Amino acid sequence: MTFESRWVQAPAHVAEAEPGLPEGFRAAGVACGLKPSGGLDLGLLVSDAPDTTSAARFTRSGVLAAPVLLTQERCRLDAIRVVVANAGNANAATGRRGIEDAARMQGGASMAAGIREDQVAVASTGVIGVPLDVDKIIKGILAARGELAPYGDDTFGEAIRTTDKFAKSASLDVALPSGTVRLTAQAKGAGMISPAFATMLCFVQTDAALAPETADLLLGVCVKRSFDRISVDGQLSTNDTAILMASGASGVRVAPESEDEVRFGEALDYLLRRLAMLIVRDGEGSKRVGRVVVHGGHEPHVTAASRAVADSPLVKAALHGGDPNWGRIAQAVGQAVHSAPLPVDIWIEDTQVCAAGAVRPYDERALAEAVAGEEVEYTVGLPGEGAEAEVFFSDLSHEYVTINAEYTT
Amino acid sequence: MTFESRWVQAPAHVAEAEPGLPEGFRAAGVACGLKPSGGLDLGLLVSDAPDTTSAARFTRSGVLAAPVLLTQERCRLDAIRVVVANAGNANAATGRRGIEDAARMQGGASMAAGIREDQVAVASTGVIGVPLDVDKIIKGILAARGELAPYGDDTFGEAIRTTDKFAKSASLDVALPSGTVRLTAQAKGAGMISPAFATMLCFVQTDAALAPETADLLLGVCVKRSFDRISVDGQLSTNDTAILMASGASGVRVAPESEDEVRFGEALDYLLRRLAMLIVRDGEGSKRVGRVVVHGGHEPHVTAASRAVADSPLVKAALHGGDPNWGRIAQAVGQAVHSAPLPVDIWIEDTQVCAAGAVRPYDERALAEAVAGEEVEYTVGLPGEGAEAEVFFSDLSHEYVTINAEYTT
């Protein structure tokens, strides 16, 4: 699939690659019977390189799913060599039994791959509050072991998706000063999102050699600029997980504070922002994508205001209807920033509609045309300078209501 | 209209009264041409008692509408004798001109009623970011002056409504130890809400005699327990205004710390909670009303968790669909309270579905029946004791999307 967005452009040293994992990785996805549809629902990803390094980030929810708790507590997050992931059941709000089930998944994948348990990460996505049928998963792991392949990223990616309407994966060649490396990723999510049916997972692989500290630094920065900056419905999941694994099999080492690190970071940044954008585009029922950029002098204010605009059902409904209803932008900003009266500036695309808190004359027909496209940009100016925050968000549609009101657990 | 809700019961000393304002008040509503429909859109309310006391509360938005700014800055909030209010235009995000227009409304109403400008409160509701046609309003004020009547609360109430599907007013007789007083109110709002088309206004009148401090204390406490505890879409308005006026014309004095004060407070509490409930029931597109009660040991946690549940589009969509999807309750609580892992308890109606963070076996059919009614109650237990918070909320429907996506300013 060709990816295009004016907001997310590939750096010059990054090129689309043929499908297939970076050297050192194998993967597979199989159907183990968790999805009622009979679709692929169990994924296994293995790095054959003993010195693989890794980094991970997880949801900040207070209600953590069992696989997140287990992976955080019983896994060496800097040396993950195996990921076992299932769709169809989030294994969340499942108590002690949930932890035991996640541990059985970890143990099963460890035996199948012949790799220590504390190097196996576990991830789940699907309905909350239903005990996991772990026997099916163990059988699935054994089946997946027999199908592990360098080109298994496609079935692995399919096995972790739920309500997603399209695949969210990428395979890139990254030209570093020290050599070219491969960077691939598989993500799922139709938002941040519908916790009963879909959460955000992302697995990233590279054959570059990264110190664990470098992997952690780069993943942390790039997650903050991508998955942390999107909203389908403003709902934080119980299961969100992002894992970067580096096999080192290319022989190209990305040293700290080197030009290689800068270039690799740019490529990872592009990759994660691209996948984040795909998640927003595939937001449940979504037709249009909005981007709000808030600038001003106070970091907490620009962050809160950008979130308030992106999460507002009124702004989302107006985006859906192609309505340049900027009063709702002003309202959402006022809800987030209480220091009244607030001299707020608002632009929709290139048209300023509000200056220092007051309406500004504009061409209504031109503005209506500007919000009729697939991507709409809103800019908000608060007093002061130096701080800026952006959020990408999907619209609010009838289909979102249908998906979330008519689906019954 | 008969009002019934298991959550809002009239105290024994409060009885439904005949329509009509308390002694000392006159009101009227007229059509001045702001609503495209030609409906009533300008309301005037006057107290003829020179010693009228009052209290007021306003939105906490940072983007304050001109009438809110003007009333806060140029009105004696403890001695309001006149309210002039319009629907069809919020006079918000209108800058200096908006303030001048609000001042002309205040001046016009002052002249019409023969009462000092600083005793005139101004309120507006409707679309944001459109300059007000204040000439129409001045003509409307003159027309309303000729129609002021003790029974004008019905047209006044109609003139402040916008997308509201039904009237939100009440007329009560309150038996106090020192005598019986009348308590009436007119509210509008199809939520907290759609800022481009509807905001929350509430005007309360009584012929009891209250010191300004008593009026302020009672209004403050009762607003916190009513309008502060509802959510249609979690969107704070730019124009919310609540004003209590006491003419004293009944001769019954409500003294501080007296039994009269306790009883009057109970009646006011009932009145505002009843109107708040009507606003939630009339929430845009709403079919069902939910109540979430969160208890635990930490005040900020129970407050944040109750808001998170009530504002969640996933919980609202499940409420709409009659889906007992308690995983979404757990998810919303986890989003608000980050101290993981959280041993959360969840009940839907009388059925406990989650204990200490883990699913509990329950009768699925009985639960499905329990969430099929017009009112659904969710209870959440967090660790500890002593703190509790409740929020009433409407559901999320296709009609909400239609109203907010297809309406164009």
Interface residues (C-beta under 8 A of the other chain):
Chain A: R60 S61 G62 V63 L64 L69 A90 A92 A93 T94 G95 R96 R97 G98 V127 I128 G129 V130 P131 S194 P195 A196 D233 G234 Q235 L236 S237 T238 S312 P313 L314 A317 A318 H320 G321 D323 P324 N325 W326 G327 R328 A330 Q331 A332 V333 G334 Q335 A336 V337 H338 S339 A340 P341 L342 V344 V353 C354 A356 G357 A358 V359 L396 S397 H398 Y400 V401 T402 N404 A405 E406 Y407 T408 T409
Chain B: R60 S61 G62 V63 L64 L69 A90 A92 A93 T94 G95 R96 R97 G98 V127 I128 G129 V130 P131 S194 P195 A196 D233 G234 Q235 L236 S237 T238 S312 P313 L314 A317 A318 H320 G321 D323 P324 N325 W326 G327 R328 A330 Q331 A332 V333 G334 Q335 A336 V337 H338 S339 A340 P341 L342 V344 V353 C354 A356 G357 A358 V359 D395 L396 S397 H398 Y400 V401 T402 N404 A405 E406 Y407 T408 T409
